[in-house]
């Protein structure tokens, strides 16, 4: 016997929460504007980083891409004119899951423009 403990599992122990669990995200987007693909891409990146997170979408008004974390608006395309960077959203989720205060995301990447 070598005293090897065997493979280490990344899964949480019973009673331990997965990172991001208890955090609820709602993304409201404009479907006719074609923003569903952006939502799905963002949701996939968030789920990859935080598998235990609850993320849902709902249809919004023209030009909308609004993100709420635990009921607090943290990003608004209507205010910023673009879409959030994934890293900024991931950071906001990390803060929310640690119980830290949330700040509005003001950085945004411009929407695609076809010339």
N, CA, C and O atoms as a printed pandas DataFrame, in Angstrom:
     atom_number atom_name residue_name chain_id  residue_number  x_coord  y_coord  z_coord
0              1         N          UNK        A               1    0.832   -1.183    0.000
1              2        CA          UNK        A               1    0.000    0.000    0.000
2              3         C          UNK        A               1    0.874    1.244    0.000
3              4         O          UNK        A               1    1.794    1.389    0.805
4              5         N          UNK        A               2    0.563    2.114   -0.910
5              6        CA          UNK        A               2    1.365    3.324   -1.022
6              7         C          UNK        A               2    0.767    4.501   -0.267
7              8         O          UNK        A               2    1.408    5.545   -0.146
8              9         N          UNK        A               3   -0.451    4.350    0.241
9             10        CA          UNK        A               3   -1.091    5.451    0.959
10            11         C          UNK        A               3   -1.751    6.429    0.012
11            12         O          UNK        A               3   -2.142    7.520    0.426
12            13         N          UNK        A               4   -1.886    6.056   -1.272
13            14        CA          UNK        A               4   -2.530    6.918   -2.261
14            15         C          UNK        A               4   -4.007    7.081   -1.933
15            16         O          UNK        A               4   -4.692    6.092   -1.673
16            17         N          UNK        A               5   -4.495    8.283   -1.941
17            18        CA          UNK        A               5   -5.895    8.549   -1.627
18            19         C          UNK        A               5   -6.796    8.329   -2.839
19            20         O          UNK        A               5   -8.019    8.357   -2.701
20            21         N          UNK        A               6   -6.231    8.115   -4.009
21            22        CA          UNK        A               6   -7.023    7.919   -5.218
22            23         C          UNK        A               6   -7.285    9.249   -5.899
23            24         O          UNK        A               6   -6.758   10.283   -5.487
24            25         N          UNK        A               7   -8.104    9.218   -6.946
25            26        CA          UNK        A               7   -8.359   10.460   -7.690
26            27         C          UNK        A               7   -9.113   11.478   -6.840
27            28         O          UNK        A               7   -9.955   11.122   -6.016
28            29         N          UNK        A               8   -8.796   12.733   -7.058
29            30        CA          UNK        A               8   -9.443   13.820   -6.336
30            31         C          UNK        A               8  -10.610   14.312   -7.175
31            32         O          UNK        A               8  -10.446   14.618   -8.356
32            33         N          UNK        A               9  -11.777   14.389   -6.570
33            34        CA          UNK        A               9  -12.974   14.826   -7.277
34            35         C          UNK        A               9  -13.152   16.329   -7.112
35            36         O          UNK        A               9  -12.911   16.882   -6.039
36            37         N          UNK        A              10  -13.580   16.986   -8.196
37            38        CA          UNK        A              10  -13.845   18.421   -8.144
38            39         C          UNK        A              10  -15.270   18.698   -7.670
39            40         O          UNK        A              10  -15.630   19.850   -7.429
40            41         N          UNK        A              11  -16.082   17.650   -7.537
41            42        CA          UNK        A              11  -17.472   17.829   -7.107
42            43         C          UNK        A              11  -17.504   18.245   -5.641
43            44         O          UNK        A              11  -16.664   17.822   -4.847
44            45         N          UNK        A              12  -18.476   19.074   -5.293
45            46        CA          UNK        A              12  -18.566   19.487   -3.892
46            47         C          UNK        A              12  -18.953   18.320   -2.996
47            48         O          UNK        A              12  -19.645   17.399   -3.430
48            49         N          UNK        A              13  -18.513   18.360   -1.766
49            50        CA          UNK        A              13  -18.881   17.342   -0.786
50            51         C          UNK        A              13  -20.345   17.537   -0.405
51            52         O          UNK        A              13  -20.877   18.636   -0.557
52            53         N          UNK        A              14  -21.004   16.490    0.086
53            54        CA          UNK        A              14  -22.396   16.660    0.519
54            55         C          UNK        A              14  -22.504   17.803    1.521
55            56         O          UNK        A              14  -21.709   17.902    2.455
56            57         N          UNK        A              15  -23.491   18.657    1.317
57            58        CA          UNK        A              15  -23.670   19.800    2.202
58            59         C          UNK        A              15  -22.883   21.023    1.772
59            60         O          UNK        A              15  -23.095   22.115    2.299
60            61         N          UNK        A              16  -21.969   20.850    0.809
61            62        CA          UNK        A              16  -21.153   21.958    0.306
62            63         C          UNK        A              16  -21.808   22.484   -0.967
63            64         O          UNK        A              16  -22.270   21.700   -1.796
64            65         N          UNK        A              17  -21.852   23.796   -1.124
65            66        CA          UNK        A              17  -22.493   24.380   -2.294
66            67         C          UNK        A              17  -21.526   24.498   -3.461
67            68         O          UNK        A              17  -20.333   24.743   -3.278
68            69         N          UNK        A              18  -22.064   24.317   -4.670
69            70        CA          UNK        A              18  -21.265   24.551   -5.864
70            71         C          UNK        A              18  -21.042   26.050   -6.003
71            72         O          UNK        A              18  -21.897   26.838   -5.600
72            73         N          UNK        A              19  -19.892   26.463   -6.575
73            74        CA          UNK        A              19  -19.677   27.896   -6.788
74            75         C          UNK        A              19  -20.791   28.472   -7.646
75            76         O          UNK        A              19  -21.148   27.900   -8.676
76            77         N          UNK        A              20  -21.329   29.584   -7.229
77            78        CA          UNK        A              20  -22.389   30.234   -7.992
78            79         C          UNK        A              20  -23.790   29.827   -7.579
79            80         O          UNK        A              20  -24.759   30.487   -7.954
80            81         N          UNK        A              21  -23.917   28.732   -6.801
81            82        CA          UNK        A              21  -25.271   28.334   -6.400
82            83         C          UNK        A              21  -25.818   29.389   -5.452
83            84         O          UNK        A              21  -25.076   29.975   -4.663
84            85         N          UNK        A              22  -27.110   29.624   -5.535
85            86        CA          UNK        A              22  -27.719   30.688   -4.750
86            87         C          UNK        A              22  -27.708   32.021   -5.470
87            88         O          UNK        A              22  -28.306   32.988   -4.998
88            89         N          UNK        A              23  -27.030   32.083   -6.618
89            90        CA          UNK        A              23  -27.013   33.300   -7.427
90            91         C          UNK        A              23  -27.983   33.084   -8.580
91            92         O          UNK        A              23  -27.934   32.064   -9.267
92            93         N          UNK        A              24  -28.864   34.058   -8.780
93            94        CA          UNK        A              24  -29.864   33.953   -9.844
94            95         C          UNK        A              24  -29.657   35.090  -10.838
95            96         O          UNK        A              24  -29.620   36.265  -10.473
96            97         N          UNK        A              25  -29.524   34.707  -12.100
97            98        CA          UNK        A              25  -29.322   35.692  -13.162
98            99         C          UNK        A              25  -30.524   35.670  -14.091
99           100         O          UNK        A              25  -30.997   34.604  -14.486
100          101         N          UNK        A              26  -31.007   36.841  -14.434
101          102        CA          UNK        A              26  -32.060   36.976  -15.435
102          103         C          UNK        A              26  -31.523   37.890  -16.528
103          104         O          UNK        A              26  -31.063   38.998  -16.255
104          105         N          UNK        A              27  -31.587   37.411  -17.770
105          106        CA          UNK        A              27  -31.164   38.209  -18.913
106          107         C          UNK        A              27  -32.401   38.490  -19.760
107          108         O          UNK        A              27  -33.070   37.573  -20.235
108          109         N          UNK        A              28  -32.686   39.757  -19.934
109          110        CA          UNK        A              28  -33.816   40.175  -20.762
110          111         C          UNK        A              28  -33.235   40.684  -22.076
111          112         O          UNK        A              28  -32.401   41.589  -22.084
112          113         N          UNK        A              29  -33.681   40.097  -23.187
113          114        CA          UNK        A              29  -33.104   40.504  -24.474
114          115         C          UNK        A              29  -34.169   40.652  -25.550
115          116         O          UNK        A              29  -35.266   40.101  -25.450
116          117         N          UNK        A              30  -33.816   41.409  -26.574
117          118        CA          UNK        A              30  -34.684   41.652  -27.721
118          119         C          UNK        A              30  -34.485   40.526  -28.734
119          120         O          UNK        A              30  -33.426   40.420  -29.353
120          121         N          UNK        A              31  -35.508   39.688  -28.898
121          122        CA          UNK        A              31  -35.402   38.574  -29.845
122          123         C          UNK        A              31  -35.389   39.047  -31.301
123          124         O          UNK        A              31  -34.560   38.571  -32.077
124          125         N          UNK        A              32  -36.291   39.983  -31.708
125          126        CA          UNK        A              32  -36.255   40.441  -33.101
126          127         C          UNK        A              32  -34.918   41.090  -33.493
127          128         O          UNK        A              32  -34.557   41.119  -34.670
128          129         N          UNK        A              33  -34.187   41.610  -32.493
129          130        CA          UNK        A              33  -32.880   42.230  -32.764
130          131         C          UNK        A              33  -31.797   41.178  -33.024
131          132         O          UNK        A              33  -30.694   41.511  -33.457
132          133         N          UNK        A              34  -32.118   39.909  -32.758
133          134        CA          UNK        A              34  -31.133   38.845  -32.960
134          135         C          UNK        A              34  -30.191   38.652  -31.789
135          136         O          UNK        A              34  -29.091   38.126  -31.963
136          137         N          UNK        A              35  -30.608   39.074  -30.581
137          138        CA          UNK        A              35  -29.725   39.003  -29.412
138          139         C          UNK        A              35  -29.763   37.655  -28.706
139          140         O          UNK        A              35  -29.044   37.457  -27.726
140          141         N          UNK        A              36  -30.593   36.715  -29.184
141          142        CA          UNK        A              36  -30.661   35.401  -28.538
142          143         C          UNK        A              36  -29.310   34.691  -28.602
143          144         O          UNK        A              36  -28.901   34.055  -27.631
144          145         N          UNK        A              37  -28.614   34.794  -29.738
145          146        CA          UNK        A              37  -27.304   34.146  -29.880
146          147         C          UNK        A              37  -26.314   34.699  -28.853
147          148         O          UNK        A              37  -25.520   33.945  -28.291
148          149         N          UNK        A              38  -26.357   36.004  -28.608
149          150        CA          UNK        A              38  -25.472   36.618  -27.612
150          151         C          UNK        A              38  -25.818   36.100  -26.221
151          152         O          UNK        A              38  -24.926   35.810  -25.423
152          153         N          UNK        A              39  -27.120   35.984  -25.929
153          154        CA          UNK        A              39  -27.550   35.433  -24.636
154          155         C          UNK        A              39  -27.036   34.004  -24.470
155          156         O          UNK        A              39  -26.470   33.671  -23.429
156          157         N          UNK        A              40  -27.227   33.156  -25.483
157          158        CA          UNK        A              40  -26.817   31.753  -25.387
158          159         C          UNK        A              40  -25.306   31.620  -25.197
159          160         O          UNK        A              40  -24.844   30.769  -24.437
160          161         N          UNK        A              41  -24.549   32.454  -25.882
161          162        CA          UNK        A              41  -23.080   32.454  -25.747
162          163         C          UNK        A              41  -22.676   32.858  -24.326
163          164         O          UNK        A              41  -21.810   32.229  -23.719
164          165         N          UNK        A              42  -23.299   33.891  -23.812
165          166        CA          UNK        A              42  -23.005   34.373  -22.459
166          167         C          UNK        A              42  -23.427   33.341  -21.416
167          168         O          UNK        A              42  -22.686   33.072  -20.471
168          169         N          UNK        A              43  -24.620   32.763  -21.589
169          170        CA          UNK        A              43  -25.125   31.753  -20.647
170          171         C          UNK        A              43  -24.200   30.542  -20.616
171          172         O          UNK        A              43  -23.947   29.982  -19.549
172          173         N          UNK        A              44  -23.696   30.135  -21.774
173          174        CA          UNK        A              44  -22.783   28.991  -21.852
174          175         C          UNK        A              44  -21.483   29.277  -21.092
175          176         O          UNK        A              44  -20.988   28.422  -20.357
176          177         N          UNK        A              45  -20.939   30.477  -21.273
177          178        CA          UNK        A              45  -19.697   30.852  -20.581
178          179         C          UNK        A              45  -19.914   30.899  -19.072
179          180         O          UNK        A              45  -19.051   30.472  -18.305
180          181         N          UNK        A              46  -21.058   31.414  -18.650
181          182        CA          UNK        A              46  -21.368   31.502  -17.220
182          183         C          UNK        A              46  -21.518   30.105  -16.632
183          184         O          UNK        A              46  -20.969   29.824  -15.566
184          185         N          UNK        A              47  -22.259   29.217  -17.314
185          186        CA          UNK        A              47  -22.485   27.846  -16.833
186          187         C          UNK        A              47  -21.181   27.058  -16.766
187          188         O          UNK        A              47  -21.006   26.209  -15.892
188          189         N          UNK        A              48  -20.268   27.342  -17.692
189          190        CA          UNK        A              48  -18.968   26.657  -17.684
190          191         C          UNK        A              48  -18.179   27.032  -16.434
191          192         O          UNK        A              48  -17.532   26.186  -15.817
192          193         N          UNK        A              49  -18.240   28.295  -16.074
193          194        CA          UNK        A              49  -17.507   28.792  -14.902
194          195         C          UNK        A              49  -18.236   28.466  -13.601
195          196         O          UNK        A              49  -17.610   28.144  -12.592
196          197         N          UNK        A              50  -19.580   28.552  -13.636
197          198        CA          UNK        A              50  -20.407   28.348  -12.447
198          199         C          UNK        A              50  -21.539   27.375  -12.758
199          200         O          UNK        A              50  -22.661   27.809  -13.018
200          201         N          UNK        A              51  -21.269   26.058  -12.737
201          202        CA          UNK        A              51  -22.290   25.076  -13.099
202          203         C          UNK        A              51  -23.538   25.108  -12.211
203          204         O          UNK        A              51  -24.612   24.701  -12.654
204          205         N          UNK        A              52  -23.419   25.580  -10.973
205          206        CA          UNK        A              52  -24.556   25.576  -10.051
206          207         C          UNK        A              52  -25.436   26.808  -10.131
207          208         O          UNK        A              52  -26.366   26.963   -9.339
208          209         N          UNK        A              53  -25.147   27.690  -11.088
209          210        CA          UNK        A              53  -25.870   28.956  -11.144
210          211         C          UNK        A              53  -27.234   28.798  -11.810
211          212         O          UNK        A              53  -27.421   27.938  -12.670
212          213         N          UNK        A              54  -28.172   29.629  -11.407
213          214        CA          UNK        A              54  -29.495   29.645  -12.030
214          215         C          UNK        A              54  -29.534   30.833  -12.989
215          216         O          UNK        A              54  -29.401   31.981  -12.567
216          217         N          UNK        A              55  -29.717   30.551  -14.289
217          218        CA          UNK        A              55  -29.762   31.615  -15.292
218          219         C          UNK        A              55  -30.980   31.417  -16.166
219          220         O          UNK        A              55  -31.237   30.317  -16.656
220          221         N          UNK        A              56  -31.722   32.480  -16.356
221          222        CA          UNK        A              56  -32.915   32.381  -17.191
222          223         C          UNK        A              56  -32.987   33.591  -18.107
223          224         O          UNK        A              56  -32.338   34.612  -17.880
224          225         N          UNK        A              57  -33.796   33.446  -19.150
225          226        CA          UNK        A              57  -33.963   34.554  -20.089
226          227         C          UNK        A              57  -35.432   34.914  -20.179
227          228         O          UNK        A              57  -36.315   34.106  -19.892
228          229         N          UNK        A              58  -35.665   36.145  -20.582
229          230        CA          UNK        A              58  -37.024   36.559  -20.910
230          231         C          UNK        A              58  -36.926   37.591  -22.030
231          232         O          UNK        A              58  -35.924   38.291  -22.175
232          233         N          UNK        A              59  -37.985   37.659  -22.804
233          234        CA          UNK        A              59  -37.992   38.581  -23.931
234          235         C          UNK        A              59  -38.198   40.003  -23.439
235          236         O          UNK        A              59  -39.015   40.269  -22.557
236          237         N          UNK        A              60  -37.432   40.909  -24.034
237          238        CA          UNK        A              60  -37.499   42.310  -23.640
238          239         C          UNK        A              60  -37.865   43.187  -24.816
239          240         O          UNK        A              60  -38.163   42.701  -25.907
240          241         N          UNK        A              61  -37.839   44.470  -24.580
241          242        CA          UNK        A              61  -38.199   45.447  -25.598
242          243         C          UNK        A              61  -37.111   45.623  -26.644
243          244         O          UNK        A              61  -36.037   45.028  -26.551
244          245         N          UNK        A              62  -37.401   46.437  -27.624
245          246        CA          UNK        A              62  -36.485   46.691  -28.735
246          247         C          UNK        A              62  -35.130   47.186  -28.243
247          248         O          UNK        A              62  -35.048   48.167  -27.503
248          249         N          UNK        A              63  -34.080   46.504  -28.656
249          250        CA          UNK        A              63  -32.716   46.898  -28.320
250          251         C          UNK        A              63  -32.242   46.461  -26.941
251          252         O          UNK        A              63  -31.111   46.750  -26.552
252          253         N          UNK        A              64  -33.103   45.764  -26.198
253          254        CA          UNK        A              64  -32.769   45.420  -24.808
254          255         C          UNK        A              64  -31.790   44.247  -24.715
255          256         O          UNK        A              64  -31.874   43.285  -25.478
256          257         N          UNK        A              65  -30.878   44.352  -23.776
257          258        CA          UNK        A              65  -30.022   43.261  -23.314
258          259         C          UNK        A              65  -29.642   43.650  -21.891
259          260         O          UNK        A              65  -28.582   44.227  -21.646
260          261         N          UNK        A              66  -30.533   43.320  -20.961
261          262        CA          UNK        A              66  -30.420   43.752  -19.570
262          263         C          UNK        A              66  -30.109   42.538  -18.700
263          264         O          UNK        A              66  -30.714   41.481  -18.881
264          265         N          UNK        A              67  -29.186   42.672  -17.768
265          266        CA          UNK        A              67  -28.794   41.557  -16.909
266          267         C          UNK        A              67  -29.010   41.935  -15.447
267          268         O          UNK        A              67  -28.518   42.956  -14.966
268          269         N          UNK        A              68  -29.768   41.072  -14.750
269          270        CA          UNK        A              68  -29.988   41.229  -13.311
270          271         C          UNK        A              68  -29.312   40.072  -12.587
271          272         O          UNK        A              68  -29.368   38.928  -13.036
272          273         N          UNK        A              69  -28.680   40.379  -11.473
273          274        CA          UNK        A              69  -28.132   39.348  -10.592
274          275         C          UNK        A              69  -28.842   39.517   -9.258
275          276         O          UNK        A              69  -28.772   40.570   -8.625
276          277         N          UNK        A              70  -29.532   38.447   -8.843
277          278        CA          UNK        A              70  -30.304   38.470   -7.593
278          279         C          UNK        A              70  -31.218   39.694   -7.512
279          280         O          UNK        A              70  -31.340   40.325   -6.463
280          281         N          UNK        A              71  -31.858   40.017   -8.639
281          282        CA          UNK        A              71  -32.827   41.110   -8.672
282          283         C          UNK        A              71  -32.247   42.494   -8.862
283          284         O          UNK        A              71  -33.000   43.464   -8.948
284          285         N          UNK        A              72  -30.920   42.617   -8.930
285          286        CA          UNK        A              72  -30.284   43.926   -9.098
286          287         C          UNK        A              72  -29.778   44.071  -10.528
287          288         O          UNK        A              72  -29.036   43.218  -11.016
288          289         N          UNK        A              73  -30.178   45.150  -11.203
289          290        CA          UNK        A              73  -29.708   45.407  -12.564
290          291         C          UNK        A              73  -28.215   45.701  -12.523
291          292         O          UNK        A              73  -27.780   46.661  -11.888
292          293         N          UNK        A              74  -27.425   44.862  -13.211
293          294        CA          UNK        A              74  -25.975   45.077  -13.217
294          295         C          UNK        A              74  -25.455   45.477  -14.593
295          296         O          UNK        A              74  -24.333   45.968  -14.719
296          297         N          UNK        A              75  -26.281   45.262  -15.634
297          298        CA          UNK        A              75  -25.852   45.674  -16.967
298          299         C          UNK        A              75  -27.067   46.042  -17.805
299          300         O          UNK        A              75  -28.092   45.362  -17.759
300          301         N          UNK        A              76  -26.948   47.125  -18.574
301          302        CA          UNK        A              76  -28.015   47.553  -19.467
302          303         C          UNK        A              76  -27.433   47.983  -20.806
303          304         O          UNK        A              76  -26.682   48.955  -20.890
304          305         N          UNK        A              77  -27.791   47.244  -21.852
305          306        CA          UNK        A              77  -27.373   47.630  -23.203
306          307         C          UNK        A              77  -28.047   48.944  -23.582
307          308         O          UNK        A              77  -27.475   49.750  -24.316
308          309         N          UNK        A              78  -29.244   49.156  -23.090
309          310        CA          UNK        A              78  -29.954   50.399  -23.396
310          311         C          UNK        A              78  -29.181   51.607  -22.864
311          312         O          UNK        A              78  -29.232   52.686  -23.455
312          313         N          UNK        A              79  -28.463   51.428  -21.746
313          314        CA          UNK        A              79  -27.663   52.516  -21.172
314          315         C          UNK        A              79  -26.269   52.580  -21.784
315          316         O          UNK        A              79  -25.746   53.664  -22.039
316          317         N          UNK        A              80  -25.658   51.389  -22.025
317          318        CA          UNK        A              80  -24.261   51.340  -22.454
318          319         C          UNK        A              80  -24.060   51.274  -23.961
319          320         O          UNK        A              80  -22.987   51.620  -24.456
320          321         N          UNK        A              81  -25.076   50.834  -24.694
321          322        CA          UNK        A              81  -24.974   50.784  -26.149
322          323         C          UNK        A              81  -24.274   49.557  -26.707
323          324         O          UNK        A              81  -24.167   49.422  -27.926
324          325         N          UNK        A              82  -23.798   48.664  -25.863
325          326        CA          UNK        A              82  -23.105   47.461  -26.330
326          327         C          UNK        A              82  -23.460   46.278  -25.461
327          328         O          UNK        A              82  -24.436   46.306  -24.712
328          329         N          UNK        A              83  -22.657   45.240  -25.569
329          330        CA          UNK        A              83  -22.857   44.025  -24.788
330          331         C          UNK        A              83  -21.766   43.913  -23.732
331          332         O          UNK        A              83  -20.680   44.467  -23.903
332          333         N          UNK        A              84  -22.046   43.194  -22.629
333          334        CA          UNK        A              84  -21.031   43.074  -21.570
334          335         C          UNK        A              84  -19.902   42.141  -21.991
335          336         O          UNK        A              84  -20.093   41.232  -22.797
336          337         N          UNK        A              85  -18.742   42.384  -21.436
337          338        CA          UNK        A              85  -17.629   41.443  -21.597
338          339         C          UNK        A              85  -17.871   40.294  -20.627
339          340         O          UNK        A              85  -18.293   40.513  -19.492
340          341         N          UNK        A              86  -17.604   39.069  -21.076
341          342        CA          UNK        A              86  -17.815   37.885  -20.229
342          343         C          UNK        A              86  -17.065   38.017  -18.915
343          344         O          UNK        A              86  -17.609   37.691  -17.860
344          345         N          UNK        A              87  -15.823   38.490  -18.958
345          346        CA          UNK        A              87  -15.000   38.583  -17.740
346          347         C          UNK        A              87  -15.642   39.506  -16.704
347          348         O          UNK        A              87  -15.541   39.250  -15.504
348          349         N          UNK        A              88  -16.301   40.575  -17.156
349          350        CA          UNK        A              88  -16.953   41.491  -16.217
350          351         C          UNK        A              88  -18.169   40.834  -15.558
351          352         O          UNK        A              88  -18.416   41.026  -14.367
352          353         N          UNK        A              89  -18.922   40.062  -16.341
353          354        CA          UNK        A              89  -20.074   39.367  -15.784
354          355         C          UNK        A              89  -19.637   38.275  -14.813
355          356         O          UNK        A              89  -20.236   38.105  -13.752
356          357         N          UNK        A              90  -18.588   37.534  -15.181
357          358        CA          UNK        A              90  -18.051   36.481  -14.306
358          359         C          UNK        A              90  -17.593   37.091  -12.978
359          360         O          UNK        A              90  -17.810   36.507  -11.916
360          361         N          UNK        A              91  -16.966   38.252  -13.041
361          362        CA          UNK        A              91  -16.514   38.937  -11.821
362          363         C          UNK        A              91  -17.710   39.360  -10.967
363          364         O          UNK        A              91  -17.668   39.236   -9.743
364          365         N          UNK        A              92  -18.773   39.857  -11.599
365          366        CA          UNK        A              92  -19.976   40.254  -10.852
366          367         C          UNK        A              92  -20.607   39.038  -10.177
367          368         O          UNK        A              92  -21.094   39.135   -9.051
368          369         N          UNK        A              93  -20.600   37.896  -10.862
369          370        CA          UNK        A              93  -21.158   36.665  -10.283
370          371         C          UNK        A              93  -20.307   36.213   -9.099
371          372         O          UNK        A              93  -20.837   35.780   -8.075
372          373         N          UNK        A              94  -18.985   36.316   -9.245
373          374        CA          UNK        A              94  -18.088   35.943   -8.143
374          375         C          UNK        A              94  -18.394   36.800   -6.914
375          376         O          UNK        A              94  -18.467   36.295   -5.794
376          377         N          UNK        A              95  -18.571   38.093   -7.139
377          378        CA          UNK        A              95  -18.879   39.004   -6.026
378          379         C          UNK        A              95  -20.207   38.625   -5.380
379          380         O          UNK        A              95  -20.314   38.581   -4.154
380          381         N          UNK        A              96  -21.224   38.349   -6.207
381          382        CA          UNK        A              96  -22.544   37.987   -5.682
382          383         C          UNK        A              96  -22.478   36.694   -4.891
383          384         O          UNK        A              96  -23.104   36.581   -3.838
384          385         N          UNK        A              97  -21.721   35.707   -5.388
385          386        CA          UNK        A              97  -21.655   34.421   -4.690
386          387         C          UNK        A              97  -20.870   34.524   -3.384
387          388         O          UNK        A              97  -21.030   33.687   -2.496
388          389         N          UNK        A              98  -20.019   35.555   -3.265
389          390        CA          UNK        A              98  -19.277   35.789   -2.022
390          391         C          UNK        A              98  -20.001   36.749   -1.085
391          392         O          UNK        A              98  -19.500   37.077   -0.009
392          393         N          UNK        A              99  -21.198   37.203   -1.507
393          394        CA          UNK        A              99  -21.958   38.125   -0.669
394          395         C          UNK        A              99  -21.442   39.546   -0.707
395          396         O          UNK        A              99  -21.812   40.363    0.136
396          397         N          UNK        A             100  -20.580   39.858   -1.685
397          398        CA          UNK        A             100  -20.039   41.218   -1.804
398          399         C          UNK        A             100  -21.050   42.103   -2.535
399          400         O          UNK        A             100  -21.883   41.598   -3.287
400          401         N          UNK        A             101  -20.982   43.418   -2.320
401          402        CA          UNK        A             101  -21.906   44.318   -3.020
402          403         C          UNK        A             101  -21.641   44.308   -4.528
403          404         O          UNK        A             101  -20.500   44.181   -4.973
404          405         N          UNK        A             102  -22.715   44.445   -5.295
405          406        CA          UNK        A             102  -22.592   44.453   -6.752
406          407         C          UNK        A             102  -22.481   45.880   -7.260
407          408         O          UNK        A             102  -23.103   46.802   -6.731
408          409         N          UNK        A             103  -21.675   46.038   -8.300
409          410        CA          UNK        A             103  -21.547   47.332   -8.960
410          411         C          UNK        A             103  -22.030   47.165  -10.386
411          412         O          UNK        A             103  -21.933   46.080  -10.958
412          413         N          UNK        A             104  -22.548   48.235  -10.958
413          414        CA          UNK        A             104  -23.021   48.188  -12.322
414          415         C          UNK        A             104  -21.829   48.015  -13.275
415          416         O          UNK        A             104  -20.783   48.640  -13.104
416          417         N          UNK        A             105  -22.013   47.166  -14.265
417          418        CA          UNK        A             105  -20.990   46.958  -15.300
418          419         C          UNK        A             105  -21.161   48.084  -16.318
419          420         O          UNK        A             105  -22.224   48.230  -16.922
420          421         N          UNK        A             106  -20.105   48.877  -16.502
421          422        CA          UNK        A             106  -20.192   49.999  -17.442
422          423         C          UNK        A             106  -19.368   49.775  -18.700
423          424         O          UNK        A             106  -19.570   50.464  -19.700
424          425         N          UNK        A             107  -18.432   48.811  -18.667
425          426        CA          UNK        A             107  -17.681   48.465  -19.873
426          427         C          UNK        A             107  -18.603   47.710  -20.812
427          428         O          UNK        A             107  -19.399   46.885  -20.364
428          429         N          UNK        A             108  -18.511   47.977  -22.098
429          430        CA          UNK        A             108  -19.283   47.200  -23.047
430          431         C          UNK        A             108  -18.544   47.129  -24.366
431          432         O          UNK        A             108  -17.821   48.043  -24.762
432          433         N          UNK        A             109  -18.759   45.995  -25.034
433          434        CA          UNK        A             109  -18.190   45.836  -26.373
434          435         C          UNK        A             109  -19.273   46.229  -27.363
435          436         O          UNK        A             109  -20.448   45.929  -27.151
436          437         N          UNK        A             110  -18.888   46.897  -28.443
437          438        CA          UNK        A             110  -19.904   47.347  -29.393
438          439         C          UNK        A             110  -20.576   46.165  -30.081
439          440         O          UNK        A             110  -19.961   45.119  -30.289
440          441         N          UNK        A             111  -21.849   46.349  -30.431
441          442        CA          UNK        A             111  -22.514   45.291  -31.197
442          443         C          UNK        A             111  -21.859   45.175  -32.562
443          444         O          UNK        A             111  -21.230   46.125  -33.028
444          445         N          UNK        A             112  -21.995   44.044  -33.199
445          446        CA          UNK        A             112  -21.417   43.848  -34.535
446          447         C          UNK        A             112  -22.048   44.831  -35.508
447          448         O          UNK        A             112  -23.252   45.084  -35.471
448          449         N          UNK        A             113  -21.215   45.373  -36.370
449          450        CA          UNK        A             113  -21.704   46.270  -37.404
450          451         C          UNK        A             113  -21.278   45.708  -38.741
451          452         O          UNK        A             113  -20.096   45.458  -38.978
452          453         N          UNK        A             114  -22.250   45.510  -39.612
453          454        CA          UNK        A             114  -21.950   45.006  -40.960
454          455         C          UNK        A             114  -21.994   46.178  -41.914
455          456         O          UNK        A             114  -23.004   46.871  -42.038
456          457         N          UNK        A             115  -20.870   46.383  -42.588
457          458        CA          UNK        A             115  -20.789   47.533  -43.518
458          459         C          UNK        A             115  -21.215   47.146  -44.901
459          460         O          UNK        A             115  -21.210   47.982  -45.805
